[in-house]
Amino acid sequence: MPFPTRATAFSPGSIGNLGPGLDILGCAVEGAGDSVTAEFGDMPGITLLEPGHESLPSDPEAHACAIAALAVVRAATHTGATTPAAGITLRVTKGLPLSAGQGGSAASAVAGAAAVNALIGAPLSRNALLAAALVAEERVAGRHLDNIAPSLMGGIVLVRSLDPIDVIPIPVPDGLLIVLASPAQRLRTADARAALPDEVSRAVALHQAAQVAGIVAACFARDLPLLGRCIDDRIAEPARAALLPGFSAAKRAALDSGALGVSISGAGPTAFALCDTEAVARSVATAMCRAYDEAGLACVARVTRPDRVGTRVETSGT
């Protein structure tokens, strides 16, 4: 079969957890994302020519993109797929900030997996691509799909199970707007996960389950006010807020400005606010930036929407 000579994949950023949905709910976000270009090369294995950022490793065994790419090659080999060259080269264009809670490592992993899969003739299924990206995410950020799945599939996704992988697309309510407020700080995912409690009370567990169920119901019913009320996380947010100066004030400012619901995006430090009109969203963005500024942190905020497409792949040559 003819193979393309080049494949480029773009994967959008995402909100992990989506409030109470720790590790099980995620939402792809329009705008920034990571791109990976894959080409065949003479050097055996995966060669990372451009890691995308000076702070990221050039070692393919340590970069999410290359780890996922190798997992794709190994999975494809098990299906009997062959390639016309000894190796594959990767170039990463990093559009997402590092350690910001916007799904950067997941987007790199997904883009790497999708680009390589397209380059070798697309032998893998969606779940196989999720599994390959999960190999990378587990190594660099933790074993969870709540960023990976929406980055690949688009929209809002519920992760029902990891073993076996079972992910369920959830309808995106019309009119949903998202404010992403990113203060000038970094929080490593490992540190954010270390802050999580080992145990929670029955009352907290039941509350959390009810909010996740409420989010799913709200999305199917297109009920934005209900969706906002369900952004009520009593596990991760309380544990991580202490690591995020300015967040509590920014959350209060956003809610006072009309946000439907506010929480931490993924591991943070980015915060997200759900809104139902452009005017409210702009007001919320301004209020959140002002709150962070008063806490001594510069902040950049943008108004965006859920990305309903997910990963896009383009190929060229034969």
ZADREN-397369 format. One record per atom (N, C-alpha, C, O): x, y, z; residue in one letter. Coordinates in steps of 0.05 Angstrom, whole numbers, plus 5000, padded with zeros to 4 digits. Atoms other than C-alpha are relative to their C-alpha. Layout:
BEGIN
XYZA...
// end
This chain:
BEGIN
501749765000M500050005000M501750255000M503950245012M498449755000P502550714987P499750145027P497650155040P500049854975F504551115049F500450294994F501850364975F499349725003P504551865056P502950055009P504049885023P497349934992T511252195064T500150175025T502250195038T500149834977R508952655118R497150005012R495250004996R502649984987A503252685169A500350205023A502250185039A500049804978T501653265215T497449995014T495250005002T502450014983A496753235272A500050245019A502050315031A500549794981F493953805313F498149905021F495949815014F501850094979S490953645381S499550245019S501450375028S500649774983P487354175422P500549965029P500849735038P499850024971G488354335495G497349925012G495349894997G502450114988S483254105545S499950085030S501950155042S500449974972I480354195614I499649725012I497749585005I500350264987G481553575656G498450035025G498250255036G501750014976N477053385714N497350124996N495350025005N502549855004L471753885692L498550035026L496249945028L501249974973G470354065764G500249755016G502449675024G500050244982P468253455804P500949744986P501149534999P499550255015G470052955749G503049925000G504149894979G497150064998L477052795775L500749754985L499849534991L499050215017D480452365722D497949874982D498549694967D502150145016I473752185690I498450194981I496950094965I501449825018L471052815656L502050204989L503650325003L498349805013G474553265606G498650134977G496750034966G501249845021C472953795555C502250124982C504050264992C498149875019A476953985492A499250294997A496950374999A500449725001V477854725484V501150124974V503350054965V499149885025E478255135420E502450185005E502850305026E497849824998G484555525406G502749865000G503349714981G497350104999A491455325428A500149705001A498249575011A499650285000G494054625418G502849934992G504450114986G497350095008D500254215401D499849864972D497849724967D499850135026S502253985331S502449834999S504549905009S497850185004V506653405312V500149924971V498149844959V499650095028T509553265243T501849755001T504049755012T498550265001A511852545230A500849954971A499249984952A499050085026E516152325171E501749745004E502749695026E498350234999F519851685155F503050095000F503750294987F497149944999G527351685170G501749744999G500649525002G498250235003D533451235162D500949905028D501749675030D499250084974M535151225236M497949815013M495649895014M502050184989P531750615269P498650125024P499850285040P501549904977G526350765320G498850274996G498450374974G501249745000I523451435338I502250215006I503650195026I498149784996T527852055330T498550265004T496850344988T501349754994L525552705362L501850234991L503850295004L498349785011L528353275319L499550275014L501350425017L500749754987E524653845353E498049945022E495849855017E501850064978P521653765423P497850205005P495950155020P502149814997G517554395418G500450225020G499150435019G499449804979H520454775477H502749945012H503449705015H497350054989E527354875506E500049855027E502049735034E500250134974S524954605573S499249714997S499349565017S500950275004L522453955543L502349824991L504149924977L497850185007P526953345535P500149934970P498149914957P499650095028S529853165467S500349704999S500249584977S499850294999D530552445490D497249894994D495349955009D502650105007P524852065456P498849825022P496349775022P501150174978E524151615518E498850165022E497750055041E500949834978A522352215561A497950214990A496850355007A501949805011H517852635514H497449864994H497349654981H502750135003A510352485514A499449944971A498449724965A500650045028C509852565439C501449744989C500149584976C498550235010A515352055424A499349745013A499349535001A500950244985I513151565478I497549894987I497249654982I502550095013A506251545447A500449904972A499249704963A499450095027A509051485377A501249725000A500449564983A498850274999L513250875396L497849805008L497949584998L502150184993A507150565429A498249944976A497249714974A501650045024V503350655364V501449804981V500249614971V498550185018V508850315324V499949725011V499649534996V500050274988R509149735373R497249874997R497049634991R502750115003A501549645372A499449934971A498249724966A500550065028A501349685296A501549754991A500549594976A498450235007T506949175291T498549745009T498649544995T501450234990H502748695333H497649934982H496749704982H502250055019T497148765281T501049904973T499449824956T498850095026G501948565225G500650234981G501550184959G499549775017A502749275198A503050024995A504649965013A497249965006T509349435164T500450294991T498550424983T499449735009T512850095146T502249994980T503849804979T498050005022P517250285087P502850105009P504650124992P497449894991A522950565130A500749895027A499149785041A499150114975A527150385189A499150165025A498850055047A500749834977G524950965232G498150224993G497350254970G501849775003I520551575242I501250245014I502150215037I499249764987T522452285257T497650175008T495550174994T502249844990L518152765297L500950295005L503150345014L499649714994R517753525301R497550105015R495350075005R502249904983V513453835356V499850304999V501950445002V500649714997T510354525353T498350035025T495949955025T501449984974K508354695424K498450255002K499550475004K501749774998G502355155426G498850045028G497850255034G501049984973L500355005498L502250065020L504449965017L498049944980P503955275559P500749765016P499149575019P499150224984L507954815603L498950025029L498650245039L500950024972S505254595672S497950215006S498150345026S502049804996A499155025664A497249895004A495350045008A502750124996G493354535671G498250034976G495850044978G501549995025Q491254585598Q500449764982Q499949774958Q499750255015G492753875577G502349994981G502049864960G497849995018G499454005546G501349744994G501849674971G498750255005S502653335556S498249814985S499149654968S501950175014A496352985534A499750074970A499649904953A500249925027A495853405471A502449914983A502149834961A497650095013S503053245453S499949704995S500549604973S500250295003A501852505465A498049924978A498549754962A502050065020V495452495424V500950074972V500549924953V499049925026A498452885367A502249824989A502249754965A498050195009G504452435365G498949734992G499749624971G501250255007A500251815365A498450024974A498649844957A501749975024A495452075312A501750044975A501049934954A498349955023A500952325266A501449754990A501449694966A498650255008V504851675267V498049794990V498649654970V502050185010N498551265259N499250064971N499049884955N500749925028A496751665196A502449944982A501949854959A497750045017L503851605170L500349714992L501249654969L499650295006I503850845174I497549874989I497249624989I502450115013G497050765141G497649975018G495649845010G502350004982A492350865200A498949725008A496649675004A501050274993P492050145225P498649985027P497349785033P501050024973L489850315296L497250125003L496550324990L502749894993S482850425324S500350235019S502450305028S500049774981R480851015366R500949915028R502650045040R499250094974N481550615430N503049925001N504349965022N497150075001A488450365409A501650255001A503850265013A498649754999L490551085398L499950125029L501950225039L500349914973L487851265467L502049845018L503349965036L498250174984A491850685496A502950084996A504450095015A497249925005A498250915462A500650265014A502750305026A499549744987A497451625487A500049975030A501550115044A500150054972L495851355556L502749895011L503549955033L497350094992V502651005558V501850245005V503350245025V498449764996A505851685550A499150175024A500750255040A501149844978E501252055598E500749885027E501350025046E499350134975E502451535651E502850055009E503450085032E497249964993R509851635647R500750295008R502450335025R499249724995V509952395648V498150155018V498850355030V502049854984A503552605685A498249845017A496949955035A501950164985G499552025712G498249854982G497749934959G501650185017R495051475687R497050095000R495550005017R502849915002H488651835667H499550094971H501350174957H500849945027L484851965603L498350254997L497450324975L501949785001D480852585621D501050244983D499450414975D499149815019N485353025579N500449874972N499849994952N499450145025I487352515526I497549964984I497550024960I502450075015A480352295507A498750244986A498250234962A501149775015P477452995492P501950124980P501050224959P498149895020S483853215458S499949844974S500249964953S500350165024L483052635410L497350024987L497050054963L502750035010M475552605404M498550264997M496550284982M501449754999G473453325416G497649995020G496949775029G502449984983G467653565459G500549935029G502849965039G499850084972I466253325530I499949695000I498249574987I499850295000V468052605546V500049905028V501350015046V500050154974L466552145604L501749754997L501349594979L498350244999V471851625620V498749805019V499049835043V501450204982R467751035646R502049805011R501749715033R498150214991S473650555650S502650034986S502850124963S497350025013L481150495637L500649724992L502049684972L499450295005D481449735639D497449844998D496549745019D499149905026P478649635588P499250294995P497650405010P500749735006I478450325558I497150024990I496349884971I502849955008D471250565553D499450305004D499250395027D500449724998V470151295537V497450084985V496749964964V502749945010I463351615524I499850304993I500150475011I500449725007P462252265485P497450115013P495349975013P502349874988I457452745521I499350244983I501150394975I500749775017P453453265482P501050265013P500950305037P499149734991V456253975486V497550194998V496550234976V502449825001P450554455505P500650244982P502750364984P499749765016D449555005454D500250255018D499050275039D499749754985G451755685478G502050005022G502450205036G498150024978L456955435527L502650154992L503850094972L497549865003L462755915533L501849945024L500949895046L498050074979I469155805573I502050235002I503150324981I497849824995V473856305604V502349845012V501949715032V497650124988L480856055616L501850225010L502750404995L498349794988A484856485664A502649875010A502549695027A497450134994S492256315668S501950195014S503050375002S498249834986P496256645723P502949934994P503549714985P497250045006A503756715717A501349835021A502949935038A498850204982Q505656095756Q499949734987Q498349694968Q500150275009R506955365744R499549815023R500349875046R500550214980L504554755781L500349734986L498849664969L499650265012R507354085763R497849815007R496849805030R502150194996T502153545754T500649815024T498949745039T499250194978A506053085801A499550135027A498650005046A500449874974D505753605857D497050045006D496150015028D502949974997A498353735845A498749745008A496949735025A501250264993R496752995848R500949915027R499449775041R499150084974A500952905910A498450145022A498250045045A501649864981A496453405945A497249875004A495849945023A502650124998L490252975934L499849825024L501749695031L500350174977P487452615995P499949714992P499049644971P500150295005D488251866000D497349895005D496549694992D502650094993E481351786029E498150245002E498950465009E502049794996V474852186029V497749885015V497349635015V502350104985S468652126072S497849904981S497849974957S502250105016R462451776048R498350244990R497450234967R501549775008A458852446046A501250144976A499850224957A498649875022V464152746000V499849834975V499349934953V500250185023A464152135955A497250014987A497050024963A502749995011L456652155948L499450274986L498250284965L500449735012H456652905935H501350014973H500250104953H498549995025Q461952825882Q498649844978Q498549934955Q501450165019A458252265847A497550144990A496950134966A502449865008A451852675846A500750234981A499250284962A499349785018Q455453265814Q500849904972Q500150024952Q499350115026V458452835759V497549914985V497349964961V502550085013A451652535745A498450244991A497250244970A501449755007G448753235745G501250134975G499750244958G498749895024I453853465693I499149854975I498449974955I500950165023V452052895647V497150064993V496450104970V502849945005A444653035656A499750284988A498150324970A500249735010A445653775644A500850024971A499650174955A499149995028C449453655579C497949884982C497449994960C502150125017F444053195552F497550184999F496250184979F502349834999A438653685574A500550284989A498750444987A499249735009R442454285547R499350215021R498450435015R500849834977D441454595616D502550135012D503850025029D497549874991L447155095627L500050085029L502050045042L500049944971P444955335696P500549755017P502049775036P499450244985L444854615721L502949924997L504149845016L497250065004L451654495690L501750175018L503650065030L498449824983G454355095727G499849925029G501849925044G500350084971R451454865794R501549755006R502349715029R498650254995C454754195786C503150024999C504549835005C497149964998I461754495780I500750065029I501350285037I499749984971D462554365854D501849775010D500849565017D498050204995D468853975868D500950015030D501950225039D499350004971R470053775941R502349805006R502849735029R497750184996I476053315929I502650144991I504350215008I497649895010A481353615884A500350305005A502450405014A499849714997E479654355888E500850095028E502750255030E499249924973P480054425964P503049935005P504450085019P497250094995A486654035964A502050174985A504250214995A498149865017R489854435909R499950305002R501850444995R500349714998A487255135924A502350125015A503250345009A497949894984A492655225976A502650034984A504450184992A497649985016L497955115922L499750224978L501650264963L500649825022L494755645877L499250285011L496850345013L500749734990P495256355904P498350154981P498750154957P501749845016G489756795879G497649864989G495749984979G502250155012F485156235856F497350065014F495350115001F502549974986S479956305911S498850284995S496350304991S501049745005A479357055900A499050024971A497050154966A500950005028A478956955824A497449864996A495749944980A502550155002K473456445833K497750175010K495650194997K502149834990R469456915876R499350234981R497050304977R500449785018A470457485827A498549914975A496850054965A501450105023A468157045769A497149955005A495450024989A502850064993L461856815804L498550265004L496150284996L501449754996D460257525825D499550154974D497750314972D500349885027S460957725751S498149854982S497749924959S502050145016G455857215728G500849734990G499349604975G499250275009A459856575716A498149795011A497249815034A501850224991L455555945720L501449815019L500249715038L498550184983G461055535752G503050054995G503850124973G497149945001V468555595766V501549785015V500649685036V498350194986S474055105783S502850014988S503450184971S497350025010I481254915770I500149824975I498849614975I499750155024S483054675701S502249795003S504549865006S498050224996G486453995708G501450035027G500150065047G498449964976A492054055758A500550295007A501650345028A499549724996G492254805752G502850084989G504349904980G501349784987P494455355756P497750144985P496350314996P502249885015T489555545700T497449945014T496849725023T502850044990A482455655725A498150034977A498750184958A502049975021F476255585682F497450095012F496850035035F502749914992A469455915686A498249954977A498850004954A502050055021L463255705648L498050235000L497250335021L501849775003C458856255620C498049944978C498349764962C502150045020D452656325577D499750224979D498150194961D500149785020T453756985539T502850114997T504450105015T497449875005E459657345508E500550235019E502750265029E499749774982A458357965551A500849915028A502650025040A499350104974V458557565615V502849885000V504349935019V497450135001A464657175593A502250215000A504350185013A497949795000R468557815578R500250135028R502450195037R499949894974S466558105645S501449815020S502949905037S498750204983V468657465680V503049994996V504649985015V497250005007A475357465644A501450245013A503650215025A498849764988T476758175667T500149985030T502150055042T500150024971A474658035738A502149805011A503349855031A498050204992M479057415743M502850114998M504450075017M497349895004C485157775716C500550215022C502750235033C499749804979R483958345766R500549875027R502249975042R499650134974A483457865824A502849885002A504149905023A497350104999Y489957525805Y502150225002Y504050205016Y498249774998D493358195795D500150105029D502350175038D500149914972E491158395865E501549815018E502449885040E498450204985A494457755890A502950004992A504549845002A497349975008G500857965856G500949824977G503249774973G499450185022L500357515796L498950114974L496550174972L501049935027A499957725723A498349774990A498849544996A501850205009C494457365688C499150064971C498650294964C501049985027V492357235616V497449844999V497449605007V502650155002A485057045603A499050024972A499450214958A501350015026R481456845540R497349885001R496849705018R502750115002V474356705522V499949804976V500849874954V499950205021T473456065482T497549825002T495649885017T502350185001R468655485469R501149715001R503549674996R499250285003P468954725472P500849944971P499450034953P499150095027D472754435413D498549754994D498949545007D501750235006R467853955381R501349814980R500249594975R498750165020V472753665331V502149815011V502249585004V497850164989G478753425370G502450004981G502950214968G497550015015T485053205334T499450004970T497749864960T500249985029R485853395261R502749904988R504849964999R497650125012V490753015216V500150074970V498050044956V499549965028E493553215148E502449844990E504449825004E497850155012T497852785103T500750124973T499150254960T499149915027S501952945041S501949804989S503349665003S498150185014G505852564989G499049715001G497349645016G500550295001T505551824972T502549854994T502549604993T
// end
